């Protein structure tokens, strides 16, 4: 693949780090749901952020099956309709894999603008499934969640790419 000028060559991602970060994101979502604000409509979904990130950066390792499994885990934890998050995460992962080659050509702030529709679609699918099951509309606060997730994208990108940016054998004479 042809790289942009000035782009750093990344090391391969460790599968244990990928799955570890997904489990940490799952744990953060679980802790957030048990926190003070509970399952407020405006809270970001850290697992959705991590799934989109790894679906874009490592589409052969993290795909639709992983998104479905982790979505079912969130459904079971929250006691929501089984398959609600699984469907939303599966569609979001599919769309992320579909645009991953184009998205990697952009800088991180531009990526944040382009993943916003993915997060909005995910929340829209969850809302549609809930409304079809007879739930009440959570209010306009629901529109904040995809926006917050998009604003967290640059922070997550920096954090999750740290292990890949270090030099394998640091040397004063080799800049890579």
Residue pairs with C-beta under 8 A, 6 or more apart in sequence:
3 9
4 105
8 165
9 176
10 161
10 164
10 165
11 163
11 164
11 165
11 166
11 168
12 164
13 57
13 58
13 61
13 163
13 164
14 163
15 61
17 163
18 54
18 58
18 61
18 62
21 50
21 54
21 160
22 47
22 50
22 51
22 54
22 62
22 66
22 70
24 50
25 46
25 47
25 49
25 50
25 51
26 47
26 70
26 73
26 74
28 46
28 47
29 45
29 46
29 47
29 74
29 77
30 77
32 43
32 46
33 39
33 77
33 78
37 43
39 78
40 141
41 138
41 139
41 141
41 142
41 144
41 145
42 141
42 142
42 144
42 145
42 148
43 145
43 148
44 145
44 148
44 149
44 152
45 74
45 122
45 145
45 149
47 70
47 74
47 89
48 88
48 89
48 92
48 119
48 122
48 149
49 149
49 152
49 153
49 156
50 156
50 160
51 62
51 66
51 67
51 70
51 89
51 92
51 93
51 96
52 92
52 93
52 96
52 115
52 118
52 119
53 153
53 156
53 157
53 160
54 61
54 62
54 160
55 62
55 63
55 67
55 92
55 93
55 96
55 97
55 100
56 96
56 97
56 99
56 100
56 103
56 104
56 115
57 100
57 104
57 160
57 161
59 96
59 97
59 100
62 93
63 93
63 97
64 90
64 93
64 94
64 97
66 93
67 86
67 89
67 90
67 92
67 93
68 86
68 89
68 90
69 86
70 89
71 83
71 84
71 85
71 86
71 87
71 88
71 89
71 90
72 82
72 83
72 85
72 86
74 80
74 85
74 89
75 81
75 82
75 83
75 84
75 85
75 86
76 82
78 85
80 130
81 129
81 130
81 133
83 129
84 126
84 129
84 130
85 126
87 125
87 129
88 121
88 122
88 123
88 125
88 126
88 129
89 122
91 121
91 122
91 125
92 118
92 119
92 121
92 122
95 118
95 121
96 115
96 118
99 114
103 111
103 114
103 115
106 114
108 153
108 154
108 157
108 158
109 154
111 153
111 157
112 150
112 151
112 153
112 154
113 150
115 149
115 150
115 153
116 146
116 147
116 149
116 150
119 145
119 146
119 149
119 150
120 146
122 146
123 142
123 145
123 146
127 137
127 138
127 142
131 137
167 174
167 176
